[in-house]
């Protein structure tokens, strides 16, 4: 049996969340209460009522063993506790209860710029990070050229990193974390900032680090294909607890089944959402071109996806962006965006809705998961995975009297086309 490089025992993390004062809980009210009932504050229930904080358990009772050389994927919805777990592993924060045993050096890439000093140049930060990992200057120098070549920032190597774009930050941060020979490499969703080519390059490097160099990699990502292709083991977290741990394909199947279950519920009651919350999506409806409700879409028919929202009372948010993603079996098939489809700016206030009209619905028969992203004022306001289910039946998309043929079911997006033959 392989040696455990990470041991987690009864790990829990509790945060104190400040609550808003109750109405009438100002200074005048407090003074009035003191005059009317000078000893009331001594009662335990009164002290508890005046408390301005409540407990939030981001992690609770986590037990885990990870072996040397494993590449482990961690998945879960927003608020599941994934990032908190990685911060505990990285010693960024301390657990409330339990303990973690790490048998090796840890390099973490949790968010853009983690571990970098903004006033130092890229060159200086490479040496700084290496020193933090306990490497000698000679060891860092030996890897230096590889790091610079991988990050592709040669021209900006002696520029302070505070002037780097987010993409440049990620390129250098990942190059440093992956090349300075840590026994444990921890990577959060931050790779989503890079371009597609660089993401592919990073995924390949992580695979090499694990399979060829025998190091341990922990990857947190919402990109299920990356988890499925790279990780032999997967961990599913939900509300701070470990829900499933095992073979990647089995765990992802459980995650998708849970997503369908959630998508069938009341969207306004969902708590597994991210964003600032100044605007929230409250419902998603499937309609025909006349605005009548549909139970399912048909290939080739005109379809409206109506996204209802509400904005905090009295607020008007500019620079709105609403994006929908329809996927099935880990593959995205359709992306809809208010910013791409029109030059108009989306402005949000009160209660309202946005209608996406999709002419000639291009999906084959099957069940599709719809995720939603709502942005305003330059910040994500509401992000929900598996916000709704869109069932589709095969229709006569091409007007040929045929819906599909063998081998196509659920694997393609239909597009208008024609053909001719010559000799």
Secondary structure, DSSP 8 states (H G I E B T S, - for coil): ---EEEEEEEEEEEEEEE----TT-SHHHHHHHHHH-TTGGGSHHHHHHH--EEEEEEEEEEEEEEETT-EEEEE--TTSSHHHHHHHHTTSS--SEEEEEE-S-EEEE-STTTT--TTSBHHHHHHHHHHHTT--HHHHHHHHHHHHHHHT-GGGTTSBGGGS-HHHHHHHHHHHHHHTT-SEEEE-GGGGGS-HHHHHHHHHHHHHHHHTT--EEEEE-S-HHHHHHH-SEEEEEETTEEEEEEEHHHHHHHHHHHHHHHHTS-GGG----BS--SEEEEEEEEEETTS-B-SSEETTS-EEEEEEEEE-TT-EEEEEEEEEEEEETTEEEEEEEHHHH-SS-EEEESEEEEEEEESS--B-SEEEEEEEEEEETTEEEEEEEEEEEEEEE---TTSSS----TT-TTT-B----------
